[in-house]
Amino acid sequence: MITNEKTDSNEHSLPKIRRKTDFTILCLTFILVYTSYNAVTNLQSSIHTDNTIGYHSLAIISGCSILSCLIFTNPLIFIGGYKWTIVLAQFGFLIYIAANMYPKVWLMHPASVFCGLFRAGFWTALSAYITDLGTSKQAGPITDAVINKYFGIFFSAFQTSQIWGNLVAYILYGIFMGLIFISIVLVIIMLDQKRKWKSIVLLKLILVLAYDAHMFVDATPKHLLIDSRHFIVSTFKQMKSIKQLLLLPLAFWIGTSEAFLFGIFTSSFITCTVGLPYVGLIMITYGVTASVCSVIVGWLGRYRIRVPCYILGALLCYASYIVMFLWKPVPSQVYILFILVGMKGIASAIWDPIEAALYGSLFEKKEEAAYSNMWLGQNVDYLVVYLYGSVVGYGGILWRRNSTM
């Protein structure tokens, strides 16, 4: 059902049931993949403290995503189309999550490379395809509103993966501590006597999902392999666009904000204040606020209020940083952690769908290259934050702890 081809610019008659089916498959795919992925990555900086393997694996994923955005993603989409890019990318996530069963440098780092290379294609293909779904519904001046609605609904569904993944993490670490608890998505084992954490994903769910995507989507090849060489430099060519260059700082800002939350905040504020079991519980707040607000933002897209929305998101983000800087974390004030995460969730719900829809409306017919640049910008800041987090993160925690005594 999901095709590899873009919608013909002169043909906007894609059946309604077809659009809904394709869109539902995409949402379900990302929810299931990121439920397990988020549950693992949100805890990387907290549980893998030896040799900062957690930070380094996240940094490698971001660095390889940057490389993929530059030279790998566009040829991959050109060769395999949206369908096969999304299907193949799931195995990159699968390898990385499975590697957490035995978190050693020699295993985690190569797995992070595979995950990073395919993650960029995963998101670029998704963003371009949702844009096609929006533009295939109707042409005209309200196309922007349609794209906004699609991205708003998608991110609302996608952010629920934070709820399910963190709920599993909280149940395992907070309620069934030290026991073997088997989940449909995730299995996490704590060995108390060795103080080592091992995590493994039930690969069956992702494998079944990949098989379903293979069965349900159309298998029409997009173009010939030999022609893909022309698309290797398409991301660089897209950087010549003034609009693209002006939008890159926004991608940098969003990437910094999200990397700080998932990498540093979870370890420096949550784990060090109330302990590892509460990471999942508190981060559920992020999933709830982001999911609910994404629907609202998608609905507001028809009113063309991007600037006020961006300002509101920036104010929420800056306010949370000010509180983090001035507040001395103590367990008795754990509610502040919930509030901070909720503020970040609202900001993310504002930025993500609006930014994705903006790229789709500004760079029609160049969606793949444009979205590659967008994810490139975000991953650059993911890389920077994870690298400096591995260097100063624990020193900063120690300083904050000493200053509260």
FIFI-812481 format. One record per residue (C-alpha): residue number from 1; x, y, z. Coordinates in pm, 1 decimal. Layout:
BEGIN
(r NUM (X Y Z))
...
***
This chain:
BEGIN
(r 1 (0.0 0.0 0.0))
(r 2 (277.5 244.3 79.7))
(r 3 (437.0 309.9 -255.1))
(r 4 (795.0 391.4 -335.8))
(r 5 (703.1 659.8 -579.5))
(r 6 (619.9 1019.7 -513.2))
(r 7 (271.7 1137.4 -590.7))
(r 8 (242.1 1285.6 -935.4))
(r 9 (212.1 1662.1 -909.9))
(r 10 (-80.4 1654.4 -1148.0))
(r 11 (-265.8 1378.8 -970.0))
(r 12 (-425.2 1458.7 -635.7))
(r 13 (-689.5 1188.8 -627.8))
(r 14 (-531.2 934.6 -393.9))
(r 15 (-825.6 750.4 -232.9))
(r 16 (-903.4 853.1 122.6))
(r 17 (-889.5 497.5 253.3))
(r 18 (-548.4 453.7 88.5))
(r 19 (-409.2 764.1 258.8))
(r 20 (-542.4 655.7 595.8))
(r 21 (-404.1 303.8 559.4))
(r 22 (-58.4 423.6 456.5))
(r 23 (-51.8 681.0 732.8))
(r 24 (-162.0 429.5 995.6))
(r 25 (111.1 184.9 892.9))
(r 26 (373.3 459.3 922.9))
(r 27 (251.9 565.0 1267.3))
(r 28 (240.9 205.9 1391.8))
(r 29 (589.4 137.3 1257.2))
(r 30 (746.2 430.3 1439.3))
(r 31 (555.5 366.6 1761.4))
(r 32 (672.4 5.8 1785.1))
(r 33 (1032.6 72.4 1684.4))
(r 34 (1076.4 373.8 1911.5))
(r 35 (899.0 217.9 2208.5))
(r 36 (1194.5 -14.2 2254.5))
(r 37 (1453.4 233.8 2125.4))
(r 38 (1345.8 513.1 2362.2))
(r 39 (1334.9 277.2 2658.9))
(r 40 (1699.8 192.8 2593.5))
(r 41 (1839.4 533.1 2491.3))
(r 42 (1677.9 727.4 2776.7))
(r 43 (1877.6 511.9 3017.9))
(r 44 (2208.1 500.3 2829.0))
(r 45 (2372.7 781.4 3025.5))
(r 46 (2247.2 638.8 3355.7))
(r 47 (2318.2 265.7 3339.6))
(r 48 (2631.2 240.0 3122.1))
(r 49 (2871.0 443.6 3333.0))
(r 50 (3179.4 231.1 3258.2))
(r 51 (3399.3 419.8 3012.4))
(r 52 (3098.8 645.4 2942.3))
(r 53 (2983.9 381.6 2694.4))
(r 54 (2630.5 519.3 2706.5))
(r 55 (2722.6 872.1 2599.7))
(r 56 (2969.6 746.5 2342.1))
(r 57 (2723.3 507.7 2180.0))
(r 58 (2468.1 788.9 2150.0))
(r 59 (2735.3 1018.3 2006.9))
(r 60 (2832.4 754.4 1749.6))
(r 61 (2468.8 717.5 1644.6))
(r 62 (2446.6 1093.2 1593.1))
(r 63 (2779.4 1113.8 1411.2))
(r 64 (2689.5 832.9 1173.1))
(r 65 (2349.3 992.8 1116.1))
(r 66 (2531.8 1308.7 1006.7))
(r 67 (2743.7 1108.7 762.8))
(r 68 (2433.9 929.2 638.6))
(r 69 (2248.7 1256.3 579.4))
(r 70 (2537.9 1383.3 368.6))
(r 71 (2613.0 1090.8 137.6))
(r 72 (2400.8 783.3 213.6))
(r 73 (2035.4 866.7 277.3))
(r 74 (1937.1 1020.1 -56.7))
(r 75 (2091.0 743.5 -273.1))
(r 76 (1928.8 483.9 -45.2))
(r 77 (1585.0 641.3 -87.3))
(r 78 (1647.2 682.0 -460.2))
(r 79 (1733.5 313.6 -499.4))
(r 80 (1484.7 153.4 -264.4))
(r 81 (1216.4 418.3 -235.2))
(r 82 (1038.3 514.1 83.2))
(r 83 (913.8 162.4 150.2))
(r 84 (1241.7 -27.1 152.0))
(r 85 (1426.9 252.8 328.1))
(r 86 (1182.3 231.5 618.5))
(r 87 (1189.6 -149.6 621.3))
(r 88 (1569.8 -177.8 611.0))
(r 89 (1620.0 96.4 869.4))
(r 90 (1431.6 -108.3 1127.7))
(r 91 (1713.0 -361.9 1128.3))
(r 92 (1959.9 -87.9 1223.3))
(r 93 (1754.4 -17.7 1534.6))
(r 94 (1717.7 -389.2 1598.3))
(r 95 (2095.4 -445.1 1596.7))
(r 96 (2159.8 -156.6 1835.9))
(r 97 (1890.0 -253.5 2083.7))
(r 98 (1999.6 -617.5 2080.9))
(r 99 (2360.3 -508.6 2146.2))
(r 100 (2249.6 -372.6 2483.5))
(r 101 (2217.1 -732.8 2599.1))
(r 102 (2595.3 -733.5 2632.0))
(r 103 (2702.4 -367.2 2663.6))
(r 104 (3069.8 -382.5 2576.5))
(r 105 (3257.9 -123.1 2374.8))
(r 106 (3351.7 -364.9 2096.9))
(r 107 (2983.6 -454.6 2049.4))
(r 108 (2799.6 -131.4 2129.3))
(r 109 (3007.0 94.0 1905.0))
(r 110 (2967.3 -107.1 1580.9))
(r 111 (2596.6 -150.7 1656.3))
(r 112 (2570.0 226.3 1703.7))
(r 113 (2727.4 277.1 1361.3))
(r 114 (2461.4 63.3 1193.6))
(r 115 (2183.6 234.1 1384.7))
(r 116 (2309.7 583.1 1300.4))
(r 117 (2353.7 512.0 930.4))
(r 118 (1998.2 386.2 893.4))
(r 119 (1825.9 621.5 1138.4))
(r 120 (1871.0 922.9 912.9))
(r 121 (1711.4 738.7 622.0))
(r 122 (1429.9 621.3 847.7))
(r 123 (1328.1 977.0 934.5))
(r 124 (1397.9 1131.6 595.3))
(r 125 (1182.5 875.0 414.8))
(r 126 (907.3 917.9 672.4))
(r 127 (907.0 1298.3 648.9))
(r 128 (908.3 1299.7 269.5))
(r 129 (631.2 1042.3 249.4))
(r 130 (403.4 1224.8 492.3))
(r 131 (457.4 1539.4 285.6))
(r 132 (349.4 1344.8 -23.2))
(r 133 (39.2 1224.9 159.3))
(r 134 (-47.2 1582.0 250.9))
(r 135 (4.3 1722.3 -96.8))
(r 136 (-180.3 1434.4 -262.1))
(r 137 (-496.8 1513.9 -72.6))
(r 138 (-556.5 1850.3 -233.6))
(r 139 (-368.5 2129.2 -404.6))
(r 140 (-406.2 2497.5 -333.8))
(r 141 (-342.6 2753.3 -61.9))
(r 142 (-448.3 2528.3 227.3))
(r 143 (-198.8 2253.8 144.5))
(r 144 (27.2 2384.4 423.6))
(r 145 (-252.7 2331.9 674.1))
(r 146 (-304.0 1975.4 549.4))
(r 147 (66.1 1893.8 587.0))
(r 148 (63.4 2049.3 935.9))
(r 149 (-230.9 1830.2 1030.5))
(r 150 (-59.5 1514.2 907.2))
(r 151 (261.5 1589.4 1095.5))
(r 152 (68.6 1690.5 1406.0))
(r 153 (-118.8 1360.2 1411.1))
(r 154 (197.0 1162.9 1335.3))
(r 155 (402.2 1321.6 1613.2))
(r 156 (111.4 1277.3 1851.9))
(r 157 (112.8 904.3 1777.4))
(r 158 (492.0 885.6 1769.3))
(r 159 (537.2 1054.7 2108.2))
(r 160 (325.2 784.4 2269.9))
(r 161 (630.8 563.1 2222.1))
(r 162 (784.7 765.7 2505.4))
(r 163 (489.6 665.7 2721.4))
(r 164 (505.0 293.4 2644.5))
(r 165 (883.6 267.4 2646.1))
(r 166 (926.2 457.9 2971.6))
(r 167 (634.7 273.0 3129.0))
(r 168 (809.9 -56.0 3058.2))
(r 169 (1135.4 86.0 3196.4))
(r 170 (962.9 206.5 3513.5))
(r 171 (786.8 -126.1 3568.3))
(r 172 (1110.0 -316.7 3523.3))
(r 173 (1340.6 -90.3 3720.8))
(r 174 (1095.5 42.7 3976.0))
(r 175 (848.7 -237.4 4051.2))
(r 176 (1018.9 -560.0 3944.6))
(r 177 (1371.2 -459.9 4050.6))
(r 178 (1607.5 -754.2 4037.5))
(r 179 (1352.3 -983.4 3870.6))
(r 180 (1327.0 -1108.3 3515.3))
(r 181 (1019.1 -945.3 3364.7))
(r 182 (923.8 -1032.8 3010.1))
(r 183 (750.1 -763.7 2809.4))
(r 184 (601.2 -783.3 2460.0))
(r 185 (856.6 -526.5 2350.9))
(r 186 (1146.9 -530.2 2592.1))
(r 187 (1324.2 -763.1 2828.9))
(r 188 (1555.4 -608.3 3085.2))
(r 189 (1750.7 -816.7 3332.7))
(r 190 (1918.9 -681.5 3644.9))
(r 191 (2196.6 -884.2 3800.2))
(r 192 (2219.3 -740.3 4152.4))
(r 193 (2525.2 -937.0 4255.8))
(r 194 (2736.9 -798.5 3969.4))
(r 195 (2569.2 -457.6 3948.2))
(r 196 (2547.8 -492.7 3573.4))
(r 197 (2252.3 -421.7 3357.5))
(r 198 (2173.0 -623.9 3050.4))
(r 199 (1893.8 -537.8 2815.5))
(r 200 (1754.8 -720.4 2515.4))
(r 201 (1459.8 -656.8 2289.7))
(r 202 (1225.1 -931.2 2182.0))
(r 203 (1322.5 -907.7 1818.7))
(r 204 (1011.7 -1092.9 1711.9))
(r 205 (791.6 -783.0 1727.8))
(r 206 (1018.4 -573.0 1507.2))
(r 207 (1074.4 -863.6 1269.7))
(r 208 (700.1 -917.1 1237.6))
(r 209 (656.4 -544.6 1182.3))
(r 210 (917.7 -542.0 907.2))
(r 211 (751.4 -843.2 747.3))
(r 212 (411.7 -672.7 759.7))
(r 213 (554.8 -361.4 597.0))
(r 214 (705.2 -580.1 326.1))
(r 215 (373.0 -753.6 264.7))
(r 216 (146.6 -449.0 274.5))
(r 217 (343.6 -193.5 78.5))
(r 218 (393.4 -190.6 -294.7))
(r 219 (724.6 -316.6 -429.8))
(r 220 (766.3 -96.4 -735.0))
(r 221 (1135.9 -5.9 -771.7))
(r 222 (1188.4 367.8 -774.7))
(r 223 (1479.7 414.8 -1010.9))
(r 224 (1782.5 234.1 -1143.7))
(r 225 (2081.8 174.6 -918.2))
(r 226 (2327.7 335.9 -1157.2))
(r 227 (2139.7 667.6 -1149.0))
(r 228 (2172.9 694.3 -771.5))
(r 229 (2522.2 842.0 -802.8))
(r 230 (2366.3 1175.8 -896.6))
(r 231 (2193.7 1191.4 -559.2))
(r 232 (2504.3 1148.1 -344.1))
(r 233 (2571.2 1522.9 -344.1))
(r 234 (2207.6 1633.4 -336.9))
(r 235 (2227.0 1725.2 32.3))
(r 236 (2524.1 1953.2 -36.8))
(r 237 (2347.2 2112.5 -333.1))
(r 238 (2043.3 2180.2 -117.7))
(r 239 (2263.4 2385.5 116.6))
(r 240 (2293.4 2647.5 -156.5))
(r 241 (1934.3 2745.8 -86.1))
(r 242 (1909.2 3058.2 128.5))
(r 243 (1589.8 2929.0 287.6))
(r 244 (1765.0 2605.9 380.1))
(r 245 (2057.0 2788.8 540.3))
(r 246 (1825.2 3014.4 738.4))
(r 247 (1637.4 2712.5 873.5))
(r 248 (1947.1 2520.0 986.9))
(r 249 (1985.9 2716.6 1315.5))
(r 250 (1635.3 2606.0 1409.0))
(r 251 (1735.1 2242.7 1355.4))
(r 252 (2048.0 2304.2 1566.5))
(r 253 (1836.1 2446.5 1847.7))
(r 254 (1587.4 2160.6 1847.6))
(r 255 (1864.6 1900.6 1839.1))
(r 256 (2044.1 2060.9 2133.9))
(r 257 (1727.7 2077.4 2340.8))
(r 258 (1626.8 1715.5 2283.4))
(r 259 (1978.2 1574.1 2325.8))
(r 260 (2017.3 1758.4 2655.9))
(r 261 (1688.5 1618.9 2782.4))
(r 262 (1745.1 1256.5 2680.6))
(r 263 (2117.6 1242.8 2753.7))
(r 264 (2214.7 1478.9 3034.3))
(r 265 (1891.5 1561.9 3215.3))
(r 266 (1799.0 1196.7 3272.5))
(r 267 (2131.6 1122.1 3440.7))
(r 268 (2226.2 1454.8 3602.4))
(r 269 (1886.2 1549.6 3739.4))
(r 270 (1661.8 1243.9 3758.8))
(r 271 (1902.1 958.5 3837.4))
(r 272 (2116.9 1161.8 4076.2))
(r 273 (1817.5 1312.7 4256.1))
(r 274 (1566.7 1030.0 4297.8))
(r 275 (1739.8 728.6 4143.5))
(r 276 (1736.2 522.1 3826.2))
(r 277 (1389.0 365.2 3874.9))
(r 278 (1224.7 706.8 3840.1))
(r 279 (1372.5 787.6 3499.4))
(r 280 (1097.2 598.8 3320.5))
(r 281 (819.1 735.3 3541.9))
(r 282 (921.4 1099.2 3503.6))
(r 283 (988.8 1072.2 3130.4))
(r 284 (634.9 941.3 3079.5))
(r 285 (530.3 1301.2 3145.6))
(r 286 (724.1 1404.5 2837.0))
(r 287 (540.6 1151.6 2622.6))
(r 288 (197.7 1253.7 2752.6))
(r 289 (245.7 1629.5 2709.1))
(r 290 (416.1 1594.9 2370.6))
(r 291 (149.7 1358.2 2239.0))
(r 292 (-147.2 1569.9 2348.0))
(r 293 (2.9 1901.0 2240.1))
(r 294 (111.3 1767.5 1898.6))
(r 295 (-253.6 1716.9 1805.5))
(r 296 (-333.8 2071.8 1912.7))
(r 297 (-41.0 2214.5 1717.0))
(r 298 (-141.3 2018.4 1407.4))
(r 299 (-495.1 2155.6 1433.9))
(r 300 (-367.2 2512.1 1481.9))
(r 301 (-162.3 2481.6 1161.0))
(r 302 (-459.8 2605.1 958.3))
(r 303 (-431.3 2946.7 1126.0))
(r 304 (-71.5 3011.8 1015.2))
(r 305 (61.2 3102.6 1358.3))
(r 306 (409.2 2953.8 1330.6))
(r 307 (587.5 3255.2 1480.8))
(r 308 (378.2 3272.3 1801.9))
(r 309 (415.1 2895.8 1840.6))
(r 310 (792.4 2912.8 1803.2))
(r 311 (809.7 3195.6 2056.4))
(r 312 (600.3 2997.7 2305.5))
(r 313 (822.7 2692.8 2261.0))
(r 314 (1137.1 2901.5 2309.6))
(r 315 (997.7 3064.4 2625.4))
(r 316 (911.1 2726.3 2774.2))
(r 317 (1255.3 2591.7 2691.1))
(r 318 (1442.4 2892.7 2831.3))
(r 319 (1226.9 2889.9 3143.6))
(r 320 (1314.1 2524.6 3205.2))
(r 321 (1686.0 2599.7 3165.7))
(r 322 (1666.5 2885.9 3413.3))
(r 323 (1495.0 2662.2 3668.3))
(r 324 (1758.1 2391.6 3616.4))
(r 325 (2035.5 2645.3 3668.1))
(r 326 (1892.7 2798.8 3986.3))
(r 327 (1730.4 2496.3 4148.1))
(r 328 (1923.3 2264.1 4378.7))
(r 329 (1767.6 1919.8 4322.3))
(r 330 (1644.0 1741.2 4633.0))
(r 331 (1427.0 1427.0 4649.3))
(r 332 (1150.5 1608.5 4838.2))
(r 333 (1093.1 1834.0 4535.2))
(r 334 (1059.5 1560.0 4276.6))
(r 335 (746.5 1727.9 4139.3))
(r 336 (970.0 1993.7 3984.5))
(r 337 (1126.0 1725.7 3765.8))
(r 338 (781.4 1635.1 3634.6))
(r 339 (709.5 2001.5 3559.5))
(r 340 (1041.3 2050.9 3377.6))
(r 341 (990.3 1742.8 3162.6))
(r 342 (634.2 1852.1 3086.9))
(r 343 (756.8 2192.9 2971.1))
(r 344 (1009.8 2029.2 2741.6))
(r 345 (739.3 1799.2 2608.1))
(r 346 (517.2 2093.4 2514.9))
(r 347 (809.8 2269.3 2345.5))
(r 348 (892.6 1956.1 2146.5))
(r 349 (528.2 1919.6 2042.5))
(r 350 (537.9 2274.5 1908.5))
(r 351 (865.5 2250.1 1719.7))
(r 352 (866.1 1903.6 1566.0))
(r 353 (544.6 1903.9 1357.6))
(r 354 (572.5 2269.7 1256.9))
(r 355 (935.1 2237.3 1147.7))
(r 356 (867.4 1918.4 949.8))
(r 357 (563.2 2071.1 778.6))
(r 358 (756.1 2390.0 702.2))
(r 359 (1024.6 2194.8 517.8))
(r 360 (760.6 2006.4 322.5))
(r 361 (587.0 2323.0 206.2))
(r 362 (902.5 2522.8 127.3))
(r 363 (1096.4 2256.4 -60.8))
(r 364 (840.2 2085.1 -278.8))
(r 365 (997.9 1831.6 -518.2))
(r 366 (1317.5 1841.1 -309.5))
(r 367 (1182.9 1678.4 4.4))
(r 368 (1453.8 1413.1 46.0))
(r 369 (1745.2 1657.8 27.3))
(r 370 (1564.7 1913.8 242.9))
(r 371 (1476.6 1666.7 516.2))
(r 372 (1828.9 1525.7 505.2))
(r 373 (1954.2 1873.8 588.1))
(r 374 (1700.0 1909.5 865.9))
(r 375 (1802.7 1583.6 1032.6))
(r 376 (2166.5 1670.2 963.4))
(r 377 (2130.2 1989.4 1166.0))
(r 378 (1963.8 1813.3 1455.2))
(r 379 (2217.7 1531.4 1465.4))
(r 380 (2509.6 1774.0 1467.9))
(r 381 (2385.2 1906.4 1799.5))
(r 382 (2302.7 1560.5 1928.4))
(r 383 (2666.7 1473.2 1864.5))
(r 384 (2800.3 1786.5 2035.3))
(r 385 (2580.8 1745.2 2343.3))
(r 386 (2660.4 1376.5 2387.2))
(r 387 (3033.2 1438.7 2347.3))
(r 388 (3053.2 1717.6 2602.1))
(r 389 (2811.0 1527.5 2825.0))
(r 390 (3056.2 1237.4 2839.2))
(r 391 (3334.4 1476.4 2940.1))
(r 392 (3171.0 1718.3 3183.6))
(r 393 (2848.6 1540.1 3273.4))
(r 394 (2966.2 1351.0 3579.0))
(r 395 (3194.8 1630.9 3692.0))
(r 396 (2900.4 1867.5 3672.1))
(r 397 (2688.2 1627.8 3875.8))
(r 398 (2955.6 1606.5 4143.8))
(r 399 (2986.5 1985.6 4154.6))
(r 400 (2610.6 2028.3 4192.7))
(r 401 (2600.4 1767.5 4465.9))
(r 402 (2881.9 1932.1 4659.1))
(r 403 (2724.5 2274.7 4622.4))
(r 404 (2402.0 2153.6 4787.0))
(r 405 (2578.3 2026.0 5096.9))
***
